[in-house]
Amino acid sequence: MKMDVKEIKAIAFDIDGTLYSNARLYLRIAPFFLRHLFFFIRYNKVRKILHRTGPLPDFFEYQARLFADGTLMTSVQARNKIDEVVYHGLTPYFKDLRSYPYVYDSFLAFKKAGLKLAILSDFPPRQKGDIWGTLPLCDVVMGSEECGALKPSVYTFGVLAQKLGLPAESILYVGNSIRSDILGAHKAGMKTAYILPLWRKILRIPLKEADICFSNYRQLQKIVLK
């Protein structure tokens, strides 16, 4: 660990792959994904562009235009299709999906310790319902799309810090993506905590770019609240 945990005044979390297992979700959505295979191939290409773009005055309009480009769709039709498949179509698959162990307990412990809590995800957080009970504990809940730029945009992390009312250096951002979460938050001046994938746990290989590496949420609690 490369920092003094006493400097931390707030902890912000990514959702997908950070608060729950991506592998568990992928198993659930496999039939849905295959039914919409060509849509998702095109959509993933669009999102790769958007991860390098922004901030945009109307993210959803630009996303639709990118999706429609080179097809017979209008941007309105593309936007409706994205809403149908991604924002509405995926939502039911999060019902009864379990979080990682001790996620809620950790949020509660951090809150009781006087830390501000936040959620920052590239997809609408409320797509996951009450985010395993953590939503009422959060001071800020935001999707990066609503501020016009996906992670790892420094702008997005800056908006998060502004909403928390804290300097970036006093915020710990927790995530599972090296590029989007760890490098993005670090470039914005935040501290970072990386949830280790299974292969790194087995081989005991930490991520040198992160201030904290942890295997489970009990361990994160111990590190932050020691």
C-alpha positions in Angstrom: 0.0 0.0 0.0 1.3 3.4 -1.0 -0.8 5.8 1.0 -2.0 6.9 4.4 -5.6 5.7 4.8 -6.3 8.5 7.2 -6.3 10.8 4.1 -9.5 9.1 2.8 -12.7 11.0 3.3 -14.9 9.2 0.8 -15.0 5.9 -1.0 -16.6 5.5 -4.4 -17.4 2.2 -6.1 -17.7 0.9 -9.6 -20.5 -1.7 -9.9 -20.0 -4.2 -12.7 -17.4 -6.7 -11.8 -16.6 -4.8 -8.7 -19.6 -5.3 -6.5 -20.6 -8.6 -8.1 -19.1 -11.3 -10.3 -19.2 -10.6 -14.0 -18.9 -14.3 -14.7 -22.2 -15.0 -12.8 -23.9 -12.3 -14.9 -22.5 -13.6 -18.2 -23.9 -17.1 -17.5 -27.3 -15.5 -16.9 -27.4 -13.4 -20.0 -25.8 -15.9 -22.5 -29.1 -16.8 -24.2 -30.2 -13.1 -24.4 -26.7 -12.2 -25.7 -26.9 -14.8 -28.5 -30.4 -13.7 -29.5 -29.0 -10.2 -30.0 -25.5 -11.2 -31.1 -25.1 -8.8 -34.0 -26.5 -5.9 -32.0 -24.0 -6.4 -29.2 -21.1 -6.7 -31.7 -22.0 -3.3 -33.1 -22.8 -1.9 -29.7 -19.4 -2.9 -28.3 -17.7 -1.2 -31.1 -19.6 2.0 -30.4 -18.8 1.9 -26.7 -15.1 1.5 -27.5 -15.3 4.8 -29.4 -17.2 6.4 -26.6 -14.6 5.4 -24.0 -12.2 7.7 -25.9 -14.7 10.5 -26.4 -16.3 13.3 -24.4 -17.6 15.1 -22.6 -20.6 15.3 -24.8 -23.6 17.6 -24.5 -26.0 14.7 -25.3 -24.3 11.4 -24.7 -27.3 9.3 -25.7 -27.9 11.1 -28.9 -24.3 10.7 -30.0 -24.3 7.1 -29.0 -27.3 6.5 -31.2 -25.8 8.3 -34.2 -22.6 6.2 -33.9 -24.7 3.1 -33.8 -26.9 4.1 -36.8 -23.9 5.2 -38.9 -23.5 2.8 -41.9 -26.9 1.1 -41.2 -30.4 1.6 -42.6 -31.5 2.9 -39.1 -32.1 6.5 -38.2 -30.6 7.8 -35.0 -34.0 7.7 -33.4 -34.5 4.1 -34.3 -31.0 3.3 -33.0 -31.6 5.0 -29.7 -34.9 3.1 -29.3 -33.1 -0.1 -30.0 -30.3 0.6 -27.5 -33.0 1.4 -24.9 -34.9 -1.8 -25.7 -31.9 -4.1 -25.6 -29.4 -2.6 -23.1 -31.2 -0.3 -20.7 -34.5 -2.2 -20.4 -33.6 -5.7 -21.8 -30.7 -6.4 -19.4 -32.4 -5.0 -16.3 -34.4 -8.2 -15.4 -31.1 -10.2 -15.3 -29.9 -8.3 -12.3 -32.9 -9.4 -10.2 -31.7 -11.8 -7.5 -28.1 -11.6 -8.7 -25.9 -11.8 -5.7 -23.3 -9.3 -4.8 -19.8 -10.3 -3.6 -19.8 -11.4 0.1 -19.7 -8.5 2.7 -20.4 -5.7 0.2 -23.3 -4.4 2.2 -21.4 -4.9 5.5 -18.5 -2.9 4.2 -20.7 0.0 3.0 -22.3 0.0 6.5 -18.9 -0.1 8.3 -17.5 2.7 6.1 -20.6 4.8 6.7 -20.5 4.3 10.5 -16.8 5.4 10.3 -17.9 8.7 8.9 -16.8 8.2 5.3 -18.9 9.5 2.4 -20.0 6.8 0.0 -20.6 7.0 -3.8 -21.4 4.9 -6.8 -20.0 5.7 -10.2 -20.8 3.3 -13.0 -20.7 3.4 -16.8 -24.2 2.0 -16.9 -27.3 3.3 -15.1 -26.7 2.3 -11.4 -30.5 1.9 -10.8 -30.5 -0.8 -13.4 -29.4 -2.9 -10.4 -32.3 -1.9 -8.2 -31.2 -0.8 -4.7 -27.6 -2.0 -5.5 -27.8 -4.8 -2.9 -29.1 -2.5 -0.2 -26.2 0.0 -0.5 -28.2 2.7 -2.3 -29.6 4.4 0.8 -26.1 4.5 2.3 -24.7 6.5 -0.6 -24.2 10.3 -0.7 -23.8 10.3 -4.5 -25.0 7.8 -7.1 -24.2 8.6 -10.7 -23.9 7.0 -14.1 -21.0 8.3 -16.2 -23.4 8.6 -19.3 -25.4 11.2 -17.6 -22.4 13.6 -17.3 -21.5 13.0 -20.9 -18.3 10.9 -20.7 -17.5 7.3 -19.9 -14.6 6.3 -17.7 -11.6 6.7 -17.8 -12.4 10.3 -18.6 -10.9 12.6 -16.0 -14.0 14.8 -16.5 -16.2 12.1 -15.1 -14.2 11.6 -12.0 -14.0 15.4 -11.6 -17.8 15.5 -11.6 -17.9 12.8 -9.0 -15.5 14.8 -6.7 -17.5 17.9 -7.2 -20.7 16.2 -6.2 -19.0 14.7 -3.1 -17.7 18.2 -2.2 -14.2 16.9 -1.7 -10.8 17.2 -3.3 -10.0 14.2 -5.6 -7.0 13.2 -3.5 -9.3 12.4 -0.5 -11.4 10.0 -2.4 -10.7 6.3 -2.8 -12.1 4.8 -6.0 -12.7 1.0 -6.0 -12.9 -0.9 -9.3 -12.0 -4.0 -11.3 -11.0 -2.4 -14.6 -7.3 -1.4 -14.8 -7.9 1.2 -17.6 -11.3 2.6 -16.7 -11.2 2.4 -12.9 -7.7 2.4 -11.6 -5.8 4.4 -14.3 -8.8 6.7 -14.9 -9.3 7.6 -11.2 -5.5 7.8 -10.6 -5.1 10.3 -13.5 -7.9 12.4 -11.9 -5.9 12.5 -8.6 -7.9 9.9 -6.6 -6.6 7.0 -4.5 -7.4 3.6 -6.0 -8.4 0.1 -4.7 -8.3 -2.8 -7.1 -10.3 -6.0 -6.5 -8.0 -8.8 -7.6 -9.3 -11.3 -10.3 -8.9 -14.9 -9.4 -5.7 -15.4 -11.4 -3.9 -12.6 -9.5 -5.1 -14.1 -6.2 -3.8 -17.5 -7.1 -0.5 -16.2 -8.4 -0.3 -13.5 -5.7 0.4 -10.8 -8.2 -0.8 -7.4 -7.1 -1.4 -4.5 -9.4 1.4 -2.0 -9.0 -0.6 0.9 -10.3 -3.2 0.6 -7.5 -2.8 2.1 -4.0 -4.7 -0.9 -2.5 -5.2 -4.4 -3.8 -7.7 -6.6 -2.1 -9.2 -10.1 -2.5 -12.5 -9.6 -0.7 -14.5 -6.9 1.0 -13.6 -8.0 4.6 -10.0 -7.3 3.6 -10.8 -3.9 2.2 -12.6 -3.0 5.4 -9.6 -4.0 7.5 -7.2 -2.0 5.3 -9.3 1.2 5.2 -10.5 1.2 8.8 -7.4 0.0 10.6 
